[in-house]
Amino acid sequence: MVTRREFLVEAAAGAAAAAGMVVGLPGPLWGAGPAPLQSKSRVVVIRHESLAAENLAPPRIRNLLDEAAKALAGESKAADAWARWFRPDDRPGIKVNCLGYATRPAVAQALAEAVGAVGLPPEQMILWDRTGRELQAAGYTLREAGPGVRCFGTDALESRGNAGYAAEIATSGSIGSLYSRIITDETNTLVSACVLKDHGGAGLTCSLKNFFGAIHNPNKYHGNNCDPFVADVCAHALIRDRLRLVVCDATHPQYHGGPAMRVQWQWPYGGLILGTDPVAVDSVAREILVRRRAAAKMKPLEAEGRPVRYLATAQARGLGTADLDRIEVISIGKTWTNLE
């Protein structure tokens, strides 16, 4: 149930959208003409005590995703919000992160159900990451065919050659990589279903770095805090032109020791972060981690030699907005800066 406070937040968001004030918030994607002039990126952070539970319930998550989607799109109906980003003939690839501390399957399941609400058959969707082994270890059930949402790793396509990666090297800025055939062959739209966690080199793993799991050689690109490599991977048209939405699992973010799972540095933030601007989502995510580390009296990421360099590069590449003062953050429930 939406509280009066949440309704007022959403109503304000809708008014802003109608006035054309928000970057990263597309108009209707299908034949509705150009989007209005915009000045800010919009990111929605929805928080609820049920998201802080250890055992997450997909139906409850789905309801919260619908509320967040309405606020993000400036729509009064959830179906109209999801239709801003997806249509029935899409073939979405929902990229989860299963390396170390993983995107929770309940979040990915609820997201797939929400995307499918536009009339998109579940069989047209794929939940995916690098390998089936990593997906299974994170609690996902593999399904390569049959009824329902498919779920498999790039390695499931190894019979097509190159261990499931494309035949030809794709270049983008400083990177030269083979992209997963799940992107090149099986899908035409992308969702970054990432998890909010610290990274021992890059400082942060969220929506952009999630796509290191889409190339065959991410091991080559960890120097200089993964900069400019994270931005360049995502600047390729295969990702840049297909990424429709970011949904970040911030139910129990990890503020140190990542990307491996380190339970001692996780806390029940109880949130989901939604946006269409991946740089803005990552900038909000970084701020949450920075504040949590400060509250725990930890050194700043910069003092540990792990500044999140790639955000400024991604902004320079035209992938989105990194400056917090140019991002409109809408909180539903507990405010996003309250770390309790």
Secondary structure, DSSP 8 states (H G I E B T S, - for coil): ---HHHHHHHHHHHHHHHTT-EET----TTTS-------EEEEEEEE-GGGGSSS--HHHHHHHHHHHHHHHHT-SSHHHHHTTT--TT--EEEEE--SSS---HHHHHHHHHHHHTTT--GGG-EEEES-HHHHHHTT---BSSSSS-EEEEGGGGGGGSGGGB-SS-EEETTEEE-BBHIIIII-SEEEEEEEEE--TTTS-BSTTGGGGGGBS-GGGG-GGGGTTHHHHHHHSHHHHTTEEEEEEEEEEEE-SS-SS--GGGB----EEEEES-HHHHHHHHHHHHHHHHHHTT---TGGGT---THHHHHHHTTS----GGGEEEEEESS-TT---
